[in-house]
Amino acid sequence: MRVQLTDEERQALEIELHRLESEHRDLDAAIVALESLGKFDQLQVQRLKKRKLYLRDRLAAIADRLTPDIIA
């Protein structure tokens, strides 16, 4: 059972969610741009992809906290 979030906590989580979504999109665009150059630093692309995966996990965790429990 989850503890109810205060309005301030919910707002802070929503702001963080939007910030992470923006960073995730930016990383996606950077990866595509680097790969479209033809010759690129594979290690740099791997690091960007790893960061993107981390962001995806954080996004899922925050979204889970913002979604109320529904007993079925």
N, CA, C and O atoms as a Tinker XYZ file with bonds, in Angstrom:
   288  protein
     1  N      0.830000   -1.168000    0.000000    73     2
     2  CA     0.000000    0.000000    0.000000    64     1     3
     3  C      0.888000    1.250000    0.000000    63     2     4     5
     4  O      1.826000    1.356000    0.790000    81     3
     5  N      0.584000    2.174000   -0.878000    73     3     6
     6  CA     1.350000    3.401000   -1.007000    64     5     7
     7  C      0.814000    4.504000   -0.121000    63     6     8     9
     8  O     -0.378000    4.570000    0.179000    81     7
     9  N      1.726000    5.368000    0.289000    73     7    10
    10  CA     1.341000    6.544000    1.060000    64     9    11
    11  C      0.868000    7.608000    0.078000    63    10    12    13
    12  O      1.464000    7.793000   -0.983000    81    11
    13  N     -0.197000    8.301000    0.434000    73    11    14
    14  CA    -0.752000    9.359000   -0.409000    64    13    15
    15  C      0.259000   10.495000   -0.547000    63    14    16    17
    16  O      0.840000   10.937000    0.444000    81    15
    17  N      0.466000   10.965000   -1.776000    73    15    18
    18  CA     1.379000   12.073000   -2.032000    64    17    19
    19  C      0.703000   13.398000   -1.713000    63    18    20    21
    20  O     -0.492000   13.577000   -1.949000    81    19
    21  N      1.490000   14.325000   -1.172000    73    19    22
    22  CA     0.966000   15.676000   -0.964000    64    21    23
    23  C      0.960000   16.380000   -2.323000    63    22    24    25
    24  O      1.576000   15.914000   -3.282000    81    23
    25  N      0.258000   17.501000   -2.386000    73    23    26
    26  CA     0.218000   18.269000   -3.638000    64    25    27
    27  C      1.612000   18.718000   -4.054000    63    26    28    29
    28  O      1.940000   18.707000   -5.241000    81    27
    29  N      2.438000   19.115000   -3.081000    73    27    30
    30  CA     3.795000   19.559000   -3.368000    64    29    31
    31  C      4.646000   18.415000   -3.918000    63    30    32    33
    32  O      5.405000   18.599000   -4.870000    81    31
    33  N      4.514000   17.227000   -3.308000    73    31    34
    34  CA     5.266000   16.064000   -3.779000    64    33    35
    35  C      4.836000   15.678000   -5.190000    63    34    36    37
    36  O      5.673000   15.372000   -6.039000    81    35
    37  N      3.540000   15.695000   -5.433000    73    35    38
    38  CA     3.014000   15.363000   -6.761000    64    37    39
    39  C      3.527000   16.357000   -7.801000    63    38    40    41
    40  O      3.932000   15.965000   -8.896000    81    39
    41  N      3.508000   17.631000   -7.458000    73    39    42
    42  CA     3.977000   18.652000   -8.384000    64    41    43
    43  C      5.476000   18.484000   -8.664000    63    42    44    45
    44  O      5.911000   18.609000   -9.809000    81    43
    45  N      6.254000   18.204000   -7.633000    73    43    46
    46  CA     7.693000   18.003000   -7.809000    64    45    47
    47  C      7.962000   16.794000   -8.701000    63    46    48    49
    48  O      8.845000   16.840000   -9.557000    81    47
    49  N      7.211000   15.720000   -8.509000    73    47    50
    50  CA     7.380000   14.526000   -9.338000    64    49    51
    51  C      6.986000   14.799000  -10.788000    63    50    52    53
    52  O      7.646000   14.318000  -11.709000    81    51
    53  N      5.921000   15.563000  -10.995000    73    51    54
    54  CA     5.499000   15.893000  -12.356000    64    53    55
    55  C      6.536000   16.762000  -13.067000    63    54    56    57
    56  O      6.784000   16.585000  -14.259000    81    55
    57  N      7.141000   17.700000  -12.336000    73    55    58
    58  CA     8.197000   18.532000  -12.916000    64    57    59
    59  C      9.395000   17.667000  -13.287000    63    58    60    61
    60  O      9.957000   17.806000  -14.374000    81    59
    61  N      9.783000   16.775000  -12.382000    73    59    62
    62  CA    10.905000   15.863000  -12.663000    64    61    63
    63  C     10.582000   14.961000  -13.852000    63    62    64    65
    64  O     11.451000   14.700000  -14.684000    81    63
    65  N      9.349000   14.488000  -13.939000    73    63    66
    66  CA     8.932000   13.639000  -15.049000    64    65    67
    67  C      9.090000   14.372000  -16.381000    63    66    68    69
    68  O      9.612000   13.809000  -17.344000    81    67
    69  N      8.644000   15.613000  -16.435000    73    67    70
    70  CA     8.759000   16.392000  -17.673000    64    69    71
    71  C     10.213000   16.666000  -18.025000    63    70    72    73
    72  O     10.584000   16.636000  -19.199000    81    71
    73  N     11.049000   16.936000  -17.007000    73    71    74
    74  CA    12.463000   17.183000  -17.250000    64    73    75
    75  C     13.149000   15.935000  -17.814000    63    74    76    77
    76  O     13.940000   16.016000  -18.753000    81    75
    77  N     12.831000   14.791000  -17.226000    73    75    78
    78  CA    13.429000   13.536000  -17.692000    64    77    79
    79  C     12.935000   13.170000  -19.095000    63    78    80    81
    80  O     13.709000   12.673000  -19.914000    81    79
    81  N     11.656000   13.412000  -19.373000    73    79    82
    82  CA    11.127000   13.149000  -20.716000    64    81    83
    83  C     11.843000   14.002000  -21.752000    63    82    84    85
    84  O     12.165000   13.526000  -22.840000    81    83
    85  N     12.090000   15.251000  -21.416000    73    83    86
    86  CA    12.788000   16.157000  -22.324000    64    85    87
    87  C     14.221000   15.681000  -22.565000    63    86    88    89
    88  O     14.693000   15.666000  -23.702000    81    87
    89  N     14.909000   15.294000  -21.489000    73    87    90
    90  CA    16.277000   14.787000  -21.634000    64    89    91
    91  C     16.299000   13.509000  -22.463000    63    90    92    93
    92  O     17.206000   13.311000  -23.272000    81    91
    93  N     15.308000   12.639000  -22.269000    73    91    94
    94  CA    15.218000   11.387000  -23.023000    64    93    95
    95  C     15.063000   11.675000  -24.514000    63    94    96    97
    96  O     15.728000   11.049000  -25.340000    81    95
    97  N     14.186000   12.624000  -24.862000    73    95    98
    98  CA    13.999000   13.007000  -26.267000    64    97    99
    99  C     15.274000   13.608000  -26.855000    63    98   100   101
   100  O     15.643000   13.317000  -27.993000    81    99
   101  N     15.942000   14.453000  -26.062000    73    99   102
   102  CA    17.183000   15.074000  -26.524000    64   101   103
   103  C     18.261000   14.026000  -26.789000    63   102   104   105
   104  O     18.989000   14.113000  -27.777000    81   103
   105  N     18.358000   13.041000  -25.906000    73   103   106
   106  CA    19.332000   11.966000  -26.108000    64   105   107
   107  C     19.012000   11.173000  -27.362000    63   106   108   109
   108  O     19.912000   10.800000  -28.114000    81   107
   109  N     17.741000   10.916000  -27.585000    73   107   110
   110  CA    17.326000   10.187000  -28.780000    64   109   111
   111  C     17.748000   10.945000  -30.039000    63   110   112   113
   112  O     18.272000   10.355000  -30.984000    81   111
   113  N     17.516000   12.244000  -30.038000    73   111   114
   114  CA    17.893000   13.075000  -31.186000    64   113   115
   115  C     19.407000   13.099000  -31.360000    63   114   116   117
   116  O     19.898000   13.065000  -32.488000    81   115
   117  N     20.149000   13.156000  -30.264000    73   115   118
   118  CA    21.614000   13.175000  -30.343000    64   117   119
   119  C     22.150000   11.858000  -30.903000    63   118   120   121
   120  O     23.080000   11.849000  -31.710000    81   119
   121  N     21.557000   10.755000  -30.468000    73   119   122
   122  CA    21.993000    9.441000  -30.958000    64   121   123
   123  C     21.733000    9.329000  -32.459000    63   122   124   125
   124  O     22.605000    8.890000  -33.208000    81   123
   125  N     20.554000    9.718000  -32.895000    73   123   126
   126  CA    20.215000    9.668000  -34.322000    64   125   127
   127  C     21.161000   10.553000  -35.120000    63   126   128   129
   128  O     21.625000   10.161000  -36.190000    81   127
   129  N     21.449000   11.747000  -34.605000    73   127   130
   130  CA    22.344000   12.671000  -35.312000    64   129   131
   131  C     23.749000   12.093000  -35.428000    63   130   132   133
   132  O     24.373000   12.173000  -36.486000    81   131
   133  N     24.244000   11.512000  -34.345000    73   131   134
   134  CA    25.588000   10.921000  -34.390000    64   133   135
   135  C     25.647000    9.751000  -35.360000    63   134   136   137
   136  O     26.599000    9.624000  -36.131000    81   135
   137  N     24.633000    8.899000  -35.320000    73   135   138
   138  CA    24.633000    7.725000  -36.195000    64   137   139
   139  C     24.453000    8.110000  -37.656000    63   138   140   141
   140  O     24.914000    7.393000  -38.544000    81   139
   141  N     23.796000    9.220000  -37.913000    73   139   142
   142  CA    23.590000    9.636000  -39.301000    64   141   143
   143  C     24.857000   10.206000  -39.924000    63   142   144   145
   144  O     24.935000   10.347000  -41.145000    81   143
   145  N     25.851000   10.537000  -39.103000    73   143   146
   146  CA    27.108000   11.062000  -39.630000    64   145   147
   147  C     27.903000   10.003000  -40.380000    63   146   148   149
   148  O     28.803000   10.324000  -41.156000    81   147
   149  N     27.568000    8.753000  -40.145000    73   147   150
   150  CA    28.282000    7.675000  -40.825000    64   149   151
   151  C     29.409000    7.152000  -39.952000    63   150   152   153
   152  O     29.349000    6.018000  -39.477000    81   151
   153  N     30.428000    7.958000  -39.735000    73   151   154
   154  CA    31.546000    7.567000  -38.883000    64   153   155
   155  C     31.392000    8.307000  -37.563000    63   154   156   157
   156  O     31.439000    9.536000  -37.523000    81   155
   157  N     31.208000    7.548000  -36.475000    73   155   158
   158  CA    30.962000    8.161000  -35.174000    64   157   159
   159  C     31.664000    7.371000  -34.095000    63   158   160   161
   160  O     32.089000    6.238000  -34.322000    81   159
   161  N     31.786000    7.956000  -32.934000    73   159   162
   162  CA    32.415000    7.332000  -31.771000    64   161   163
   163  C     31.419000    6.352000  -31.140000    63   162   164   165
   164  O     30.452000    6.760000  -30.497000    81   163
   165  N     31.673000    5.069000  -31.334000    73   163   166
   166  CA    30.764000    4.032000  -30.837000    64   165   167
   167  C     30.637000    4.081000  -29.315000    63   166   168   169
   168  O     29.555000    3.851000  -28.774000    81   167
   169  N     31.731000    4.378000  -28.629000    73   167   170
   170  CA    31.698000    4.444000  -27.172000    64   169   171
   171  C     30.781000    5.571000  -26.701000    63   170   172   173
   172  O     30.034000    5.405000  -25.736000    81   171
   173  N     30.838000    6.705000  -27.372000    73   171   174
   174  CA    29.965000    7.822000  -27.022000    64   173   175
   175  C     28.498000    7.455000  -27.229000    63   174   176   177
   176  O     27.653000    7.775000  -26.394000    81   175
   177  N     28.200000    6.793000  -28.326000    73   175   178
   178  CA    26.818000    6.378000  -28.605000    64   177   179
   179  C     26.352000    5.373000  -27.552000    63   178   180   181
   180  O     25.210000    5.438000  -27.097000    81   179
   181  N     27.227000    4.444000  -27.162000    73   179   182
   182  CA    26.861000    3.473000  -26.126000    64   181   183
   183  C     26.551000    4.164000  -24.800000    63   182   184   185
   184  O     25.611000    3.784000  -24.102000    81   183
   185  N     27.338000    5.174000  -24.457000    73   183   186
   186  CA    27.095000    5.913000  -23.213000    64   185   187
   187  C     25.766000    6.656000  -23.266000    63   186   188   189
   188  O     25.023000    6.688000  -22.285000    81   187
   189  N     25.478000    7.243000  -24.403000    73   187   190
   190  CA    24.198000    7.945000  -24.561000    64   189   191
   191  C     23.026000    6.974000  -24.438000    63   190   192   193
   192  O     22.018000    7.283000  -23.801000    81   191
   193  N     23.166000    5.798000  -25.052000    73   191   194
   194  CA    22.098000    4.798000  -24.985000    64   193   195
   195  C     21.915000    4.281000  -23.558000    63   194   196   197
   196  O     20.792000    4.030000  -23.120000    81   195
   197  N     23.023000    4.125000  -22.840000    73   195   198
   198  CA    22.940000    3.670000  -21.448000    64   197   199
   199  C     22.228000    4.714000  -20.593000    63   198   200   201
   200  O     21.401000    4.372000  -19.747000    81   199
   201  N     22.550000    5.986000  -20.815000    73   199   202
   202  CA    21.876000    7.068000  -20.088000    64   201   203
   203  C     20.386000    7.089000  -20.421000    63   202   204   205
   204  O     19.544000    7.327000  -19.555000    81   203
   205  N     20.077000    6.835000  -21.702000    73   203   206
   206  CA    18.683000    6.817000  -22.145000    64   205   207
   207  C     17.906000    5.691000  -21.448000    63   206   208   209
   208  O     16.753000    5.883000  -21.063000    81   207
   209  N     18.522000    4.538000  -21.287000    73   207   210
   210  CA    17.883000    3.423000  -20.576000    64   209   211
   211  C     17.661000    3.763000  -19.103000    63   210   212   213
   212  O     16.615000    3.451000  -18.535000    81   211
   213  N     18.653000    4.404000  -18.495000    73   211   214
   214  CA    18.507000    4.822000  -17.102000    64   213   215
   215  C     17.321000    5.785000  -16.963000    63   214   216   217
   216  O     16.519000    5.667000  -16.037000    81   215
   217  N     17.225000    6.734000  -17.895000    73   215   218
   218  CA    16.118000    7.698000  -17.861000    64   217   219
   219  C     14.775000    7.003000  -18.024000    63   218   220   221
   220  O     13.798000    7.361000  -17.366000    81   219
   221  N     14.731000    6.004000  -18.908000    73   219   222
   222  CA    13.480000    5.260000  -19.111000    64   221   223
   223  C     13.039000    4.583000  -17.814000    63   222   224   225
   224  O     11.854000    4.581000  -17.479000    81   223
   225  N     14.002000    4.010000  -17.088000    73   223   226
   226  CA    13.678000    3.372000  -15.809000    64   225   227
   227  C     13.196000    4.385000  -14.776000    63   226   228   229
   228  O     12.245000    4.120000  -14.042000    81   227
   229  N     13.849000    5.543000  -14.718000    73   227   230
   230  CA    13.429000    6.603000  -13.794000    64   229   231
   231  C     12.036000    7.113000  -14.150000    63   230   232   233
   232  O     11.212000    7.359000  -13.269000    81   231
   233  N     11.779000    7.270000  -15.460000    73   231   234
   234  CA    10.458000    7.718000  -15.907000    64   233   235
   235  C      9.378000    6.733000  -15.469000    63   234   236   237
   236  O      8.312000    7.135000  -15.002000    81   235
   237  N      9.656000    5.460000  -15.620000    73   235   238
   238  CA     8.687000    4.435000  -15.228000    64   237   239
   239  C      8.448000    4.461000  -13.721000    63   238   240   241
   240  O      7.311000    4.314000  -13.272000    81   239
   241  N      9.504000    4.645000  -12.941000    73   239   242
   242  CA     9.364000    4.677000  -11.484000    64   241   243
   243  C      8.540000    5.882000  -11.036000    63   242   244   245
   244  O      7.692000    5.764000  -10.151000    81   243
   245  N      8.789000    7.033000  -11.642000    73   243   246
   246  CA     8.040000    8.240000  -11.274000    64   245   247
   247  C      6.585000    8.118000  -11.713000    63   246   248   249
   248  O      5.673000    8.472000  -10.965000    81   247
   249  N      6.373000    7.621000  -12.920000    73   247   250
   250  CA     5.002000    7.439000  -13.404000    64   249   251
   251  C      4.242000    6.479000  -12.492000    63   250   252   253
   252  O      3.052000    6.670000  -12.243000    81   251
   253  N      4.921000    5.456000  -11.997000    73   251   254
   254  CA     4.298000    4.495000  -11.094000    64   253   255
   255  C      3.898000    5.171000   -9.781000    63   254   256   257
   256  O      2.832000    4.888000   -9.234000    81   255
   257  N      4.744000    6.053000   -9.284000    73   255   258
   258  CA     4.414000    6.777000   -8.042000    64   257   259
   259  C      3.241000    7.726000   -8.234000    63   258   260   261
   260  O      2.464000    7.959000   -7.308000    81   259
   261  N      3.115000    8.273000   -9.438000    73   259   262
   262  CA     2.034000    9.226000   -9.702000    64   261   263
   263  C      0.697000    8.543000   -9.985000    63   262   264   265
   264  O     -0.360000    9.164000   -9.868000    81   263
   265  N      0.746000    7.270000  -10.354000    73   263   266
   266  CA    -0.474000    6.528000  -10.670000    64   265   267
   267  C     -1.059000    5.950000   -9.382000    63   266   268   269
   268  O     -0.370000    5.228000   -8.661000    81   267
   269  N     -2.308000    6.257000   -9.090000    73   267   270
   270  CA    -2.906000    5.741000   -7.851000    64   269   271
   271  C     -3.121000    4.230000   -7.920000    63   270   272   273
   272  O     -3.352000    3.663000   -8.988000    81   271
   273  N     -3.038000    3.599000   -6.754000    73   271   274
   274  CA    -3.323000    2.169000   -6.675000    64   273   275
   275  C     -4.820000    1.937000   -6.891000    63   274   276   277
   276  O     -5.666000    2.614000   -6.306000    81   275
   277  N     -5.115000    0.971000   -7.740000    73   275   278
   278  CA    -6.506000    0.604000   -7.980000    64   277   279
   279  C     -6.664000   -0.861000   -7.622000    63   278   280   281
   280  O     -6.030000   -1.730000   -8.222000    81   279
   281  N     -7.491000   -1.121000   -6.667000    73   279   282
   282  CA    -7.713000   -2.492000   -6.246000    64   281   283
   283  C     -8.760000   -3.105000   -7.157000    63   282   284   285
   284  O     -9.887000   -2.617000   -7.246000    81   283
   285  N     -8.375000   -4.182000   -7.834000    73   283   286
   286  CA    -9.280000   -4.809000   -8.796000    64   285   287
   287  C     -9.930000   -6.029000   -8.177000    63   286   288
   288  O    -10.730000   -6.700000   -8.828000    81   287
